[in-house]
Amino acid sequence: MTIIPHPTVRDVTERIRARSRDLRSAYLQRLTELRRRDRGSDRMGCANVAHAVAGIPANDKLKVVSERAPNIGIVTAYNDMLSAHAPYQGYPDIVKHEARRLGATAQVAGGVPAMCDGVTQGTPGMELSLFSRDVIAMGTAVALTHDMFDAALLLGVCDKIVPGLLIGALHFGHLPTVFVPAGPMPSGLSNSAKSKVREQAAQGLVGRQGLLDAEMQAYHTQGTCTFYGTANSNQMLLEAMGLHVPGTAFIQPGDAMREALTREAVRTVLGRAAQETYAMPPIGEMVDERCIVNAMAALLATGGSTNHLIHWVAVARAAGILIDWNDFSELSEVVPLLTRVYPNGSADVNEFQAAGGPGFVIGELLDAGLMHADVRTVRAGGLREYANIPTLAGAPSEEHVLRWHPAAPSKNEAVARPASAPFSATGGLKLLSGNLGRSVIKVSSVPDDRHVIEAPARVFDSQGALQQAFNAGELERDVVCVVRWQGPQANGMPELHKLTPPLSVLQGKGFRVALVTDGRMSGASGKVPAAIHVSPEAAAGGPLAKVRDGDLIRLDSVAGTLAVLLPADEWAERETATMPDVQRSENGHGLGRELFAGMRRNALTAEEGACTWL
């Protein structure tokens, strides 16, 4: 059955294609030239080849050099500092073993750094977070630039790691590439219970030990966090782009299926998956305009992280594709919200997976014409394969065999609903524009009576200053908190999660409050209206630098506006503030921030992906 794409999906895709035509054409031409070259061990000098294989077993050397067997490059984000990446420790050995079984070889081409916003939140290290994406992309390039590989497997999960790996891989777009996730941790203390303790701590009702106990119960073992933030949104988007083995995203690290799926990734990248021989296309050809739109649709349908309005702009640009926030906004008007996963609901990702997970969402969007079915993926069956979920067949004493079956229907409609009966007719993402610039707001978890906030401004130069004002009782009123000097050029655009508890407390007391910032919040704003990523940022002379205490601000997510309610001539004549020299100096020193000065200086706007490499 042929599904005709929804008119808006079709129109947005065509607009992106037209906008990107020259850039995309040049990108594909470069890929063609790279693919026409001889294999690395045939093309490179003898000393180069000898260096490349000197560290691997003799049998593998024979396969690479004499037998011309496929050689897979592994790029890994393994470290045992972070729960999400600790499971990767043994993956290279599994990959190598499976590759040898198939007559191929695999080498760990290199590692990339992986930092956790949960560890660095509210510290100077958080100011390196966004730019770590581009460092990871460069690390991926360093690993693959040894140029001895016929395919690549990328091992990474969390916030900046997956976009960084993907950007790096697209600069080596001539290689067939498969992403290998590690899965979420088992559910601990619920996200809603954890948030309640945080709010109590913000009010002084819970001490440090009580707060620490709650956090340790929530984050308790290996795997990603169980809320639907950037890390888990990453996995949803990769499924929607067809870059995983189908249904791999949310299988827990301790599940027996995890190793089987990792071995299946090896078979997939070699074109030998599911008892089929498949000439897998290179990643740069797969990630086209339709593929990017599919990722956008999946993000909107699941209420995913707003960080991807930055990251996927950069990902698309790496493939020669130009997207902007207008594209997200138009799609959001027609893509329904199909899931309720924290912070957009009480369920966690494990409950989402049990309800049908990514496979259910993808199947619903395909049937509704809200995703492009005619795309190439890492599997021969195309995107339809991603409407399935995997299971293991065979007794434990035998070799396990993977089987896939349809994810639909939903096993829990309180968590995942069909497109015919969604939680909301729209994706819950809004583009705001006005005399304060352009920004985005995630309204899927904001109560309907808070979609429009009009209140006097209180201006802060840091999230710490807002916390101090809250602790002093200065915000016990209707207020729009403006937190500026938080953009890419100012301090690397950290996430401002420390603001969620105090703002939630104020809203809980009945005050009409909102946040306006050129920083990031991801999904952490929860039920508090938050206009984030305001662009251009204050440090670049953006309008936030004009706002003064007491200015009346209207945030209207129904009309899509964000404005200071002042006469146009008065607003135009108002002086633009500059970042205090002391603050600028502090932003540039300590915990490695000196090394990122060039990135801050060269960063593009949030809407342009905050790229530092263009």
N, C-alpha and C positions, 0 to 999 in steps of 0.2 A: 504494500500500500504506500503510495506516494503522498507525503504530507506537504502541502503548500505552505511556505513560510508566512508568518504573520506580516501584514504590510509594513508595520513599523520596523520589525526585524529586518525585512528586506531593504527598506529604504535606508536605515542606519548603516547597514552593511555596504550598500552601494555608495553611500556618501563617503564612508571610510576608504573604500577601494579607490574612488576617484581622487580623493585628497592625497592618497598615498602612492598613486600610480608610478611616478618617476622614482621615488625613493625605493619602493618595493622592487621595481624592475632592476634597478642597479644592484640591489641586494641579491636577487636571484641570479643575476649574471655572475656575480662573484662566486656564488655557490657552485654554479655550473663549471666554472674554471677550476675550482678546487677539486671537484669530483672527477674531472678528466685526468688528473694526475695518476701516475703509477702508485702502487702501494708504497708505504713508507720504507720498508726494508729493501725494496727494489730501487727506490728513487734516491735514497740518501747514501752518503759516502760510507765506506766500510768502517771507518773509525766511529762515525755517528751511530751506526747500527750496533757495533760492538759495545759502545757505551750504554745503549738503550737496553740491551739484553744481558748485560754482565751480571746483574743481580738475581736473575731468575734461574730455576732449575734447568738442567741440560736438556731434558725432554721438551721443555717449553721453548728453549732457544731453537731447537730443531724445528718445531712447529712454526715458529714465527719466521725464521730465515729460510729454511729449505722447503718446508711443506706449504708455506704461504697460507697458513691457517689464519682465520680471523683473530685479531687481538683486540680485546675490550679494555678501554681505559676506565678505571674506577676513580671517581672524584668523591671524597667522603667528608662529611662534616662531623665525624666522630669526635667526641670528647666525653669524659666521664664526669665533667663538671655539671652538665645539664641533663636532666632526666630524659628529655626528648631524643637526645643523640647518643646517650650511653648504650642503647641496644645495638648500635651499629658496630660495636667492637669486633664481633665475629663474622660480620657480613662478608668482608673480602674473602675469607677462607671458603665460605659457602659458594660465593660467586666463582672463585677459581676452580673449586671442585666440580661444579656443574659445567663450567666451560670446558674443562678437560674431558668430561664424559661425552661432550658433543664435538670433540676434536678441535676445540678452540683454546685460546689462552686469555688470561686477564691479568692486568697489572694495576696496582694502586698508583694512578698517575700523580695524585697529590691530594692534599687535604686543604680545606678552607676553614676559616674561623667561624665559630657559631657562638654568638652571645645571646643572653636571655634578658628580655626587658623586665621579666619578673624579678631578676636578681639586681639589675641596675636601676630599677624604677626610683625616681626621685634623687638619684645620685649624679655626679658629673659624668659617670660612665654612660648614662643614658643618652648623652649628647653625641655619642659615637654611633648610636644604634642605627639610625636611618642610613648613614653613610657606610655602615658595615655592609650593606647590600652591594654597593659598588666595589668594595674591597673583595667581597666574596666572588663577584663577577670577574674581577681581575685575577683572583686566585684560581678560579676555574680555567681562565685563559692560560695562566702560567702552567697549570697541570697538563692541559691538552695541547699546548704549543710544542710539546716534544714530538708531536705529529707522527706518531708510530701506531695510531689506533684506527681501527676499522669501524668502531662503534663505541658508545659510551654509556655507562650506568652512573647515575647521579644519586648520591645518598644524602638526603637532607630533609628536614621537616619544617622548621619553625619560621618565625616572622619574616626576617630579612633573608634567611638562608635559601629558601626555595626561589624567591624572585631573583636573588643574586646568582644562583646556579643556573637558572633559566636564561637570564641575560647573558651569562658567560657562554652557555651552550649554544645560544643563537648566534654568537659570533664565531662559532664553529658549526654553523648550520648545515654543513655538508655531511655530518655524521648522523647515522641512526642513533637515537638516544632514548633511553627509558629512565624514568624516575622511580626510585625505590624508597617508599616510606617505611616508618617503623611503628606507627600506630599510637593511640592514646593510652594513658595509664587507666587502670580500673577505677571506677568511681569511688571517691572518698566522701568527705563532708560535702554536702551539696553546695553548688555555687550560690544559691539564694541564702542558705544558712551562713556561709562565709561572709557574704556581703552584709548581712545583718550584724554580725560581730564587728565588722569594720566600722559600720555606722555607730555602733555602741562605743567603740574605742575612740572615735572622733569626738564623742560627747563626754569622754572621760568616765564612761560607765563600765568599761572593761579595761583592765590593766595590760601591761605588756605581755605577761605570762599567758593570760587568757587569749589574747590576740595571737600569740605565737602558737599556742596549742591548736587553735582553729586553723591557722594557715598550714601547720604540719599535717593536720588531718586531711586537708584538701589536696596538698601537693605531697604525696607520700611514697611514690615509687617511680620506676622507669616508665617513660611514655610522655606524650604531650599533655598539657593541661586539658581538662575535660570540657571547658567552656568553648563556645564557638567564636573564638577570636581569630587573629590573623593566621596563627599556625594551622588550625584546623580548616579555616577557609582556604588556605593554600591547597590542602589536599582535595577539597571539593573542586576547586578550579582545575587542578591537574587532571582529575577524572573527567571533567567536562571537556577538556582539551584533548582527551585521548592519549595522554602521555604516561599513564600508569598501566600496569596489568589491571584489568577491570575489577573493581570492588576491593582494591587493596587498601584504600585510604584509612579505614577505621578498624582494622583488625589489630587487636592488642598485641604488644610485644611478646607476651607469654603464651599466646595461642599457638597451637601446633601448626596452624595454617600459615603462620608468618614465614617460616622457613620455606614452605612449599611455594608461597607466592614469590619469595625472593629468587628461588630457583627458576620459577616461571618467567621472571623478568630477564634472566639470562637467555632462556629459550626464545623469548619474545624479541630481544634486541638482535639475536642471530637469525630471526625469521623462521624459527622452528617451533612456534608455540601451538598448543592445542592440536597436535598431530597434523599440522598444516605447514607447508612451505610457503613463505610469504616474503616477497621482496620489500622489506620495510623501507619506506621513504625516509630521507634525511629530515631531521627536526625542522630545519629552516623552511622546507617546503610544506610540512604539515601545519606549522603555525602561520596560517594565512588570516585574512580578514574574517572569514567565517569562524575560524577557530577562536579568535579573540572575542568575537561577539558571543559565542557559546559560553566562554568563561564569564563574560559580563552578565549574561542571563542567569547563570548558575549562582553567581554572587548575589544578585538581586532576589532570586527566588528563595534563598536561604537566609537572607538578612545578614550577610557576611560582613567582614571587617571593612571599614571605610579606608583602612590603609591601602587597600587594593586600588583605590582611585588614584593613588600615587604610583604604586608598584607596577600595576598592569599597563599604565601609560608608558613606563620605562621599558617593560617587557615588549610591548608592541613596537616601540621605537627601535629596539634591538633587531627586530625582524623587518625593519623598513616600513612599518605601519604607523600611521598617525591617528590617535584617538584623543578625545578630550571629554570634559565633564558633561558637555551637552549630550554626547552619545549615551553616557550612563543615564542621564536624566530622562531622555526620551524613552529608552528601554524600560526604565523603572515605571513609566506610566502604563505599560502593557504587560509586564512580567509580574505575575501574582506572587505573593508571599506564601510559600508552601510548607514552611517549617516554623516551629516554635522551639528554638534551642537557645539556652542562656547566652547572651543577655536579653534575647527577644522572647524568652519563655523560661520555664523552670527546668526543662529537660537538659541533660548534658549530651555530649556526642555519642556516648555509649548507648543511651536511650534512642538517639537518632538512628544509629546503626541498626539497632534491634527493630526499629519501625520500618526499615527499608533502606535507609542511608542514601548515599549519593545515587545509587542505582535507581531508586524510586523516583527521586527528583528529576534525574535525566530522562527517564522514560516518560514522565508526565510532560516535561517541556518539549520533548521530541513530538509526542502525540498532539500537542497543542500548537505545533508550528512555531514554537518560541526558541528553538535551537535549530541549527542547520544539521540535517542528517547526512548530507552529501559531502562530508569531510573525510580526509584520511586520518587514520590514527595508527598507533603502534600495533594494532591488531587487524587481521585480515577482514574481520566482520564489520569494521567501522564503528561508528559511535553507538549503534544499537547494542553492541556487546556490553556497553557500559550501563545499560538498563538492567543488568543482572548482578547477582551477588554470588560469591564463591562459597563452596563447601568442600570438605574433604571426604573422599570415598576410600574404602579399604580399611581393613583392621589395623590396629596399631603395630602389629608385628610385621605387616606388609608395607610395601612402598605406597605412600599416600598418593592418591590421584585427585587432582582438582576437578571439580565439576561446577558449572554455573547454572543458576535457575533464575527466573524472573523475580525482580525485587517487588513488583506490584502484586497484590494491592498492599496498601499501608497496613502494618500490623498494629498501629496506634495512631488514630487520627487526632489525638490531642497533641501529637508531636509532628506528624507529617500528613498533609492532606492532599487529595488530588487537585489538579488544576481546575476541575469543575466546581470545587467547593473550597476555595483557598481561605487562609486566615485573613488575607487582604487582597483586594483586586490589583493592588500595585506593589512594587518592590520595596517601598518604604524608604527610598533614598530620594532626597530632594536637593536640587541645585538652588542656591540662594544668590541673588545679585542685587546690587543697589549702590548707594554712595559709600558703603564700607568695603566694596570690592566683590569678589566671587568666593563663595564658600559652599560647603556641603553639610547636610544634616541627615542623620539617620533617625527617622521618625517611627520606625517599626516597633520600637519598645516604648515610645513616649505616649502618655495618655492623651486622648483626643482633646481634652480641655487645656492641654499645654502646647498645642501646636502653634499658637500665637501668643507671644509674650511681648508686652510693652512696659518698660520700666526704666528708671534712671540708671545710668552707668556708674560703675565703680571700677576704676582703671588700676591694673596691677602690672608690675614689670616682671613678675615671676610667680610661679605657683606657691612658693614659700611665703610670699607676701600675702597672698589670698588666705593661706592657712592661718597666718598670724592674725589677720583681720577677723576670721571666723572665730578663732579661739578667744579673741578679745570681745566678742559679742557685737561687732560692728556691722554685721550683715543680716541682722534680724529684721528683714523688711523685703519688700519686692525689690529685686535688683538684677541687672544684667552685668555679670562680672566679665570684664574685658581683660584678658591676659595676653599681653603683646611681647615682642622681642623673642618669639618662640619659633620662628620660621627657619628654613634651611640655612640662610645666610647669617642669621643672628647667632644661633647656637646649635645647629644641626637638627632642629625640629624634633625634640623629644616628645614622647607621649606623656600626657599630664594626668596619669591615673590617680595621683594623690589627691586630686580635686574631687573625685567622685564621692567619697564619704561625706565631706562637709556640704557639698551642694545637695546631695540626697537628703541630708538631715534638714536643711533649710526648706526644701520642697515638702518634706514630710510634715513640717510644722504649718503648712498651708501657704507659705510665701510663694509668689510667682517669681521664679528665678530662671536664669539661662546663662550659658557660657558662650562667649565669643572669643575666638583665639586664632592666631596664625600657627599654632602648634597642632599636635595630633592628640586624639583621644581614642581612636579605634572604636570598639564597642563599649568601652568602659564608661561612657557617659550614662549608660543605662536609661533610666526613665527621665533624666534631666535633659531638656532641650540644649543642644550644643552645636553652634555654628563653628565648624572647625576648618582648618586648612585655608583660612582667609588669605586671599591672594589678590594683589601683590602684598607681601608681608611688610610689617612695619619697618623692619631694618632696611628695606629697599625703597623706603619712602611711601609705602602704602598707606591707605586711609586710616588704619588703626592708630597710626602715629598722631592723628589729629584729635582723637577722642579725648574728652576731658570728663572728670568726675561730674555727675549730675546731668550730662547730656541724656536726652530721652532717646532710647533705642527701641526699635520695633523689629522683632524677629518673627516673620510670618511664613511658616512652612507650608501654608495653604496656598498663598499667592506666590511663594517663591522669592521673597524679598528680605533683605537685611539692610537696614538704613538707620542713620541718625536723623531724627526729626528736627531738622534745622532748615531755614531758608537757604536755597542754593547759593546765593551770593555770599551769605555769612560763612557757609561751610567752605566755599572756594577760597575765601580770604584768610581762613584760619591757618596759623602757623603749624608746620609739621615738626613734631618733636624728633629728637635724635636719641639713639640709645646712649645711656650714660657711659662715659669712658670707663668707669670702674667696672661696670657690668660687662662691657665688651672685653676688657682685659681678663676678667674672671672666666668668661666663656672660652678664652683661648689658651688657658693654662691649666695644667694638672691632669693626672691620669690619662696622659697621651693626647690630650686635646690639641697640643701644639702641632702634632703630626697631621691634623686634619684641617689646618688653616687653608690650604689650597682648595679643599673640597668646599668649605664654607664660602670661600671667595667666588668659586666658579659654579655653584649650584644654581640650576634653573628653578623656576617657580614650582610650587607643589603641583599645579595643574599640568606642568610639563614633565612631571615625574621626578622632580628634584634631582635630575641627572647631573652628575659631575663629570661625565666622560664625553660630552658632546662639545 
